[in-house]
Amino acid sequence: MDETALSLGTIDVSYLSTSAECSISRCKHSSEEWGECNSRPTLFRSATLKWKETLLSRKRPFVGRCCYVCTPQSRDNFFNASIPSLGLRNVIYINETHTRYRGWLARRLCYVLFVQERDVHKGMFAKNLTENVLNNSRVQKAIVDEASEPSAPGSFAQTDPKAINKVKKKARKILQEMVANVSPALIRLTGWVLLKLFNSFFWNIQIHRGQMEMVKAATEMNLPLIFLPVHKSHIDYLLLTFILFCHNIKAPYIAAGNNLNIPIFSTLIRKLGGFFIRRKLDQSPDGRKDFLYRALLYVHIEELLRQQQFLEIFLEGTRSRSGKTSGARAGLLSVVVDALFSNATPDVLIIPVGISYDRIIEGHYNSEQLGKPKKNESLWSIARGVFRMLRKNYGCVRVDFAQPFSLKEYVNSQSQKPVPAPLSLEQALLPAILPSRPNDTVDEGTEASLPNSRDITSEPFRRELISNLAEHILFTANKSCAVMSTHIVACLLLYRHRQGTDLSRLVEDFFSMKEEVLARDFDLGFSGNSDDVVMHAIHLLGNCVNITNTSRNNEFFITPSTTIPAVFELNFYSNGVLHVFIKEAIIACSLHAVQSRRYRNGTSGASPSLISQEHLVRKAASLCYLLSNEFTVSLPCQVIYQVCHESVERLIQYGILLVAEQDDQEDVSPSLTEQQWDKKLPEPLSWRSDEEDEDSDFGEEQRDCYLKVSQSQEHQQYITFLQRLLGPLLEAYSSAVIFVHNFSGPVSESEYLQKLHRHLISRTEKNVAVYAESATYSHVKNAVKVFKEIGVFNQTKQRRDTILELSTTFLPQRNRQKLLEFIMSFMVL
């Protein structure tokens, strides 16, 4: 058996032209074709797939291409037409063909031989890091400044040599924690151990061979590489190093939180390339900025880049507790950008990474979603976790490396094109929430709030650049994440069959939904017959799913557990597929908001069944802003109104929305309330991109038209499904607004979060909540964050806590009521 056949051990061969040549003996690594589903049409097939039947047998989509607007040259680099067809491979399936040896002994020792043949040696890694950092002029100045703080800062003559030596010892002690001491021998040993461990509790770990070819090509550029993966599990730290090691790519230096700096384990992490940093840079007793620590961290990263080392940075800062990508914390990324500005390296290649698990080794984060404090890691908890893992199987893992792109090209493209300053949530949402306010329009000077010359030395431009870069990376990494079988099953059970369904019906909807995922250019992290895959997913979801045997046809009846905390776990895995349908879900909820408003207020000269496309898009954009802390629907270089417009066009293409006949449109004029609402929108929110040519017919193509909703049962059910996807979020936000009605402040933010969370939990316990999963602690934090950003709360800092009090805008009860009405308009009760 050749290596090609072996490397495709986990691919869904129905999407490859060479599938007939693949034959895998082990059941664990087999790649059975998707079974044909000849039963009655199901929800998704009937609703959206009829218009594209020819696409159902196409190859898997190739995910992770970089932005063609911001990095067009990088988009052409490292990529060719043959890359997507290289297919998948299972990195933990190793046998004698992956070594130079053959025979019985090679088969028995294939793991040892494979690890021994990997190219890893001491010369690949950084040298003299500690001394180089300590001798850097910036660190020397920080040492002198700290030593001379009691007297005259920066005065070399008056500084006590003893004080300087004391601060130097402090700096060296910090570097002992920060600097990794990579051991090639330990990397090899760990590679062998991980091969054993991963094979014991994972079915497979899939990677795309074409993506790895692009990463290998990037390593030949003699430039530092920055891997930026999503963060879902503690296994993420080891997973990327292991995969790169298997492909003869040197291990990256991994930025880890100092919560993992525990005895014995920390030594192992450092020798594998990990270095520990504070989760908060300014953890000094007096709360002041720790300039010495900042200087050491900055120079350490700069020195690694100067020596062309690879870095692995988790932009989210911590593991996602919700299953969705969290907001970016771009502290370390800003250091990388500054290092490029200071010419420490000619360029840096950025590689976003998507990681998907059938089931994370932590199992769930129910304890933290219930508001309980996070338990500190310890050596005992790590050992206990390893023993627990060995007794279970966690299914499949999929890792996707996005296309590398040049940081220098990205910076240059941003400096050459003037982009208006992004609107704050207060500027974007208050005109829609409080249309009667006299001063709710955005000042025309908003766009000029950033310097006209996009100078990289300008601090406002630097902050905007780093923020947009972080959003680009996280959006690409999230879009690259494959959809797993547990994600689809959990989503169907919660938002399509919440009252339960027969196994056969669940399998049918599963088959159709996975086709929908592929048709939207997202990839899958599983393969096999639908019946087997669904049973595999149900088994992994464990106690979150109830199985009973019905007397009718002796068939299994599948019901999701909708009680806390099991429903939190189902919601975590369901969110793994949310990014696929999020834009359509926003349009579906906005559709309900527009229809309910028209029926409630009445219409003037318009048929109640007709909907203004422009009004629908504007409603959808306002919902995007409201939920911006939950997910990102577009890249920073995209106009959010155009993204919403394209989503509406997609529903028109599906046949769910119908364009009204010309005769009907001529008799329609917008209602008075719609005209007033539109006038309140700030001018910078125009559909048209500043990059559009003045002579183009963009505006002509985007002129308003009127739409009707298809009344077919399949389309109505699909719209309901989309609306349910956002049900928990909208219920959490609306409940949070109701809680604000009884606000008695000022109150500390931590105390308010606890009270609000107890309120949501009590609603669920009293069976008042429609969606029990609306009571997760992550929803509480994001709701309060949104309220602060739109101006419901004013916040003031007192020591290490934040004090909240109602703003003057929302002191009147009627304004809080309008906020509640705005959010509830999107909810389908």
Disulfide bonds with the S-S distance in Angstrom:
none
